[in-house]
Amino acid sequence: MTTLTATVADVHRITPDVKQFRLVAEEHGFEYEPGGHTMVHFESDGEEEEARPYTAVNLPGGSEDELVLAIGRYEGGNGSVYMHERAPGDEIEVEPVDGDLHLRDPERDAVLLATGTGITPLYPMLEQYAKAGSGAAHLVFGERDREDLTFRESLDRLRAEHGNVTVDYVLSDAGEAWNGRVGHVQDHLPDALDGLDGTEF
């Protein structure tokens, strides 16, 4: 197992429970397909080493020595609690980005389904499709309420700037002011998705 040392360059809270971490690993170039993940290594209880996977949410090819991770904090989740306690200047051990989840064919229409922090691998894949796809991509993204929608501003900008991108939000606890879809993602798929022949999910 190959690990490398990365420094936390900055930390940004993007929802009440999700923080974004920009990591810099000097003299290491990260090469990966959007949707890939790294393994973060840490000590649990000061003794046993553990590792957890987290998706790189930045597209490759920008600053090659940087990784950006968006991580939700879950009580009892050793990795997420460890990461949410990190601050700029801290060093952490990570692995090169790898994984099999990536966009296979940008010439086919694509449907991406996510709830919660499951959006993290799909967000860079949608960005990639917006730039390189020759068909249409449709994201259906479910969350509890509006303040929990990770990357909402970026997703809204993406669909505003790219005519081949559609984003549907579905909230399970929407409140009265919400005029979008309400309930659970699976309940809206027949209405949200149409003409699925030749579509990649």
Summary of the structure (lengths in Angstrom):
residues: 201
radius of gyration: 17.6
end to end distance: 31.3
largest distance: 53.4
contacts: 609
relative contact order: 0.17
helix: 22%
strand: 35%
